[in-house]
Amino acid sequence: MPSDNHFVYSLELKILDLEKSVRELERRLSDMEAKQAAAVQLSQPDVPEDVLRQIEQGENPVRVLRQHRLMTQKDLSALCGIRANHISAMERGMPFGLKTAKRLAEALDVPVGLLT
């Protein structure tokens, strides 16, 4: 019967190892979920639904967000370092790059993705 005891003992050890692995995986999953929730929270702009709706309907996001923040083109220019005439051109549809989008997003306090 010693072999049966050894077999049971080895199974118990394997079960304990599996339980430990499951706990570690659950902890990692919980950490990942918390990080994902934090990332989602950070990516949610502090912008009312009606403003987001205007952007979704095709209105220029720079103009809509600037007006929502109660800024003039000159105000936005001072915050982001982009000349007001360039802001005006972007609001009329002139394309702009990621570097410009980042500067505008920071000045408007929104995620970059909202402007692109």
C-alpha positions as CSV (number, residue, x, y, z in Angstrom):
1,M,0.0,0.0,0.0
2,P,2.9,2.5,0.2
3,S,2.5,3.2,-3.5
4,D,-1.1,4.2,-3.0
5,N,-0.1,6.6,-0.2
6,H,2.7,8.0,-2.4
7,F,0.2,8.4,-5.3
8,V,-2.3,10.3,-3.1
9,Y,0.4,12.5,-1.7
10,S,1.7,13.4,-5.2
11,L,-1.9,14.2,-6.3
12,E,-2.4,16.4,-3.3
13,L,0.8,18.3,-4.1
14,K,-0.2,18.8,-7.7
15,I,-3.6,20.0,-6.5
16,L,-1.9,22.5,-4.2
17,D,0.3,23.7,-7.0
18,L,-2.7,24.1,-9.3
19,E,-4.6,26.0,-6.7
20,K,-1.6,28.3,-6.2
21,S,-1.4,28.8,-10.0
22,V,-5.1,29.6,-10.2
23,R,-4.8,32.2,-7.4
24,E,-1.9,33.8,-9.2
25,L,-3.8,33.9,-12.5
26,E,-6.9,35.4,-10.8
27,R,-4.7,38.1,-9.2
28,R,-3.1,38.9,-12.6
29,L,-6.5,39.0,-14.2
30,S,-7.8,41.3,-11.5
31,D,-4.8,43.6,-12.0
32,M,-5.3,43.6,-15.8
33,E,-9.0,44.5,-15.3
34,A,-8.1,47.3,-13.0
35,K,-5.6,48.7,-15.4
36,Q,-8.0,48.4,-18.3
37,A,-10.7,50.2,-16.3
38,A,-8.3,53.0,-15.4
39,A,-7.3,53.3,-19.0
40,V,-10.9,53.5,-20.1
41,Q,-11.5,56.2,-17.4
42,L,-8.6,58.2,-18.7
43,S,-9.7,58.0,-22.3
44,Q,-13.2,59.2,-21.5
45,P,-13.2,62.9,-22.4
46,D,-14.8,65.3,-20.0
47,V,-17.1,66.4,-22.8
48,P,-21.0,66.4,-22.7
49,E,-22.9,64.0,-24.9
50,D,-24.3,66.8,-27.1
51,V,-20.7,67.9,-28.0
52,L,-19.7,64.4,-28.8
53,R,-22.9,64.0,-30.9
54,Q,-22.0,67.1,-32.9
55,I,-18.5,65.7,-33.7
56,E,-20.1,62.3,-34.6
57,Q,-22.4,64.2,-37.0
58,G,-19.4,65.6,-38.9
59,E,-18.9,69.0,-37.3
60,N,-15.3,70.0,-37.0
61,P,-14.0,68.7,-33.6
62,V,-11.5,71.5,-33.1
63,R,-14.2,74.1,-33.5
64,V,-16.8,72.2,-31.5
65,L,-14.5,71.6,-28.6
66,R,-13.0,75.1,-28.7
67,Q,-16.5,76.6,-28.6
68,H,-17.5,74.2,-25.8
69,R,-14.5,75.4,-23.8
70,L,-15.6,79.0,-24.5
71,M,-12.4,79.8,-26.2
72,T,-11.7,82.0,-29.1
73,Q,-9.2,80.9,-31.8
74,K,-6.8,83.4,-30.3
75,D,-7.2,81.8,-26.8
76,L,-6.6,78.4,-28.2
77,S,-3.6,79.7,-30.1
78,A,-2.1,81.1,-26.9
79,L,-2.5,77.7,-25.2
80,C,-1.2,75.4,-27.8
81,G,1.3,77.7,-29.7
82,I,-0.4,77.3,-33.1
83,R,-1.2,80.5,-34.9
84,A,-4.8,81.5,-34.9
85,N,-4.9,81.6,-38.7
86,H,-3.8,78.0,-38.8
87,I,-6.5,77.0,-36.2
88,S,-9.0,78.8,-38.4
89,A,-7.8,76.8,-41.5
90,M,-8.0,73.5,-39.5
91,E,-11.5,74.3,-38.4
92,R,-12.4,74.8,-42.1
93,G,-11.0,71.4,-42.9
94,M,-7.3,71.7,-43.5
95,P,-5.6,68.4,-42.5
96,F,-3.1,68.4,-39.7
97,G,-0.7,65.9,-38.3
98,L,-0.4,64.0,-35.0
99,K,2.0,66.5,-33.5
100,T,-0.5,69.3,-34.1
101,A,-3.3,67.0,-32.8
102,K,-1.4,66.4,-29.6
103,R,-0.9,70.1,-29.0
104,L,-4.5,70.9,-29.7
105,A,-5.7,67.9,-27.5
106,E,-3.6,69.1,-24.6
107,A,-4.9,72.6,-24.9
108,L,-8.5,71.5,-25.2
109,D,-8.1,68.9,-22.5
110,V,-9.3,65.9,-24.5
111,P,-7.8,62.7,-25.8
112,V,-6.0,63.0,-29.2
113,G,-8.3,60.4,-30.7
114,L,-11.2,62.8,-30.4
115,L,-9.6,65.2,-32.9
116,T,-8.5,62.7,-35.5
